[in-house]
Amino acid sequence: MPIDQTFVIIGKRASLDVIFERIEQALLPLGFFRNKEILVDNGESAPDTEREVTLMVKDLTDDKIRLQGWRSIYMDFNSQTFSMGVQLDEGISNFIYCYIFIDRNKIYTFHKNCMPIYLYEMISKVAESVGAIGGYSGFEASSVSGFPEQILSQLLLNPHVREQWFDIHIVEDSQFNVNQAKFAWVKDFEPFTCGRFLFFVNQEFLSLCKDFG
């Protein structure tokens, strides 16, 4: 079974069904199509409540009402050569959490073949759709203890603390402390810019990619 690289994106709170409509429209020009099978979760654990449900949704606009009221929604997107899972969860305060799951070997291959811009264009399209302030990526990044917005905040407030680093850091270019982070990461991270987002790729992670295969 493939091992996933997880991208954790922190976005501004909005209706999850509306955000997924934006994501689908943003990915279509890149050759992606959505799987009609959608997994939804109400976040409740009462014994008489069905927590997780699979829906078959052909059109997000026509079936919007079926996707309303859920606290978590998961969809798969596929192109001819690439696939990824996207999950939206309601977060705390004014945030939503977007998790993007991609086969880690694919991530390695993109970087080894010097083709990361295609990858970051996909991620930036999703990030823009959720109104992202930033995020981070790594193996099992979604399992790191703490709320994602607090983890990102600590990355930007204390960018020199190596113990907090991930494989990839993502920052929306207008965020406070972004220049401090740029300076702190200049020697240890390779920067990429795609749209409104800055991607900082850990040099140690790049070395693993180059040795892949």
N, C-alpha and C positions, 0 to 999 in steps of 0.2 A: 504494500500500500504506500502511495507517495507520502513523503513528509512535507508538510506545508510550511512555507514562510508566511507569517502573519503580518499584515500592515494594520496598525491601529490608528484610525483617523478620528479626531475630535471635531464635531461639527456643531452648528447652532441648531437649537431645538426647533423642530417643525414636524408636521404630520409625516409618519414613516412612509405612508403610501404615496404622498406627494414627492418625497425625496427619491423614492425608487423610480417614479416616472421620469424625473430629471436624469437619473443615472442611466436608465435605458436609452433615453434620447441622446445622451452624451456619448454613449458607447456605440450606437448604431453606425455613425460615420467611420468608426475604426474597424468595422466588420464583425461586431459582436451581436449575437442573438441570445435572447433570454430563454432559459428552459421554462416550460409552462408549469412545471411542478414547483410549488412554493411552500416553504415550511414556515408556519407561524406559531407563536408562543404567547400565552397571556401572562406568563410570569407567576401564576398562582400555583399553589401546591395542595389545595384542599382535595380530600379523597374523592369527592363527588364532582370534581371539576376536571374536564379534559384539558390538560395544559398545552400539549403540543398537537398541532393539526396540520395535515398536508392538504393543500388546495390546488386545484388545477385551474389556472388563470390564463386565458388566451390573450386578453387585452387589458392592460392595467387601467386604462381610462374607463372602459365600459364596466369593469368589475371593481372599480375603486371602493365601493361600499363594503365589499367582502374583506378588504385589507385594512379597514379602519378599526381602531379599538384594540389592536394587538400591541404588546410591549416589545416584541422582537419579530423580525421578518428576515428570512434567508432565501436568496435566489442564486442560481447558477447562471453564468454568462459564458458563452462559447463562441470562438471563431474557428476558422479552418485549422489553425495551428496552435490555438491557445485556449485555456479555460481558467476560470477563477470563480470562487464563491464569494458572495457579498452578503454580509449580515448587518442589519441595523438594529440597535438596541436603544431604548429610552434610557438616558442617563440621568444624573442628578442635576438640579438647578436648571440652567438654560442650555444644556448640552445633550447631544445624542452621540452614540458611539458607533462608528462604522468599522467593521472588521473585513479585511480582504484576504482571502486564503488562496495562495498560489503555490503550485508544486515547487519546492525548493530547488530541485534540479533545473527547472526552467529559469529560475533567477540566476543560478550559477552560469548557465549557458549564455544568457543575455550579456552578462558582464564579461565572461571569457571571450566572447565574440565581438566585444566592443559595440554592443547594440543596446545600451541601457536606456537611451532616449525613448525608444518605443514603449518600454516598460513604464517609464516615468510619465509619459503622456497619458497612458491608461489610468495610472494612479491619480494624476492631477485632474483628469476629467471627473473621476469619482469624487475627489476631494472638493472640487469646485461645486459639484452638485449638492454636497452636504453643507456648504458654507463653512468649510474647515478653517480652523486656526492653526492646525498642524497635526503632527502625529509621530509615529516611530514604527520600526519594523525589526523583527528578529524571529528566531525559532521560538514558538510558544510565547510570543510577546503578549498575547491576550491573557496569559496566566500570571503575569507579573502583578504582585500585590499592590493595591492602591487604585484610586480612581484615575482614569487616563488623563484627564485635564490637569490633575495634580502632578502626575509623572512628567508630563510635558513641561509644566511650569518649572519644576525642579531642574529639568534639563537646561532650560533657558536661563534660570537664575544662577545656576552653578555649573556652567558648561565645562569647567576644568575637572570635575569629579568623574574619573574614568569608570568607577563602579556603576555609574548610572547610564553609561553609554549603551546604545543599541547598534545593530548592523547598519541601520539607516535612520537618519533623523529627517523629519519633514517640517518645514516652517513656512507659514504664510508670510509673504514679504513685508507686510506692514506691522507684524507683531513686535511688541515692546521687547527689547533685549536681543533682537535678531543680530545686530551688529556685534554685540559682545560675544554671541555664540560663534559668529563667523570667525572672529579673531582667535577664539579659544580652540576652534576645531581645524584651523588652517593647515596644520602639519599632519594631522591624523585622519583627516577626512577629505574625500574627493567631492567637490561641489558640482551639482548640476542644477540648472534653472529650467523650469518648464511651466509656462504660464505665470501665475502669481505665486508659485511655490518653489522653495529652495530645498533641494535634496542634498543631504550630506551623507556620503557613503564611507563607512569605516574602511581604512586602508587594510586592516587585518582581514576584514571580510572580503575585500577585493583580491587579496592574495589567495584566499581559499577558492574563490571563483576561478582564478587563473590556473590553479592546480587541479581543478575539477576534471575528471575523466582521464 
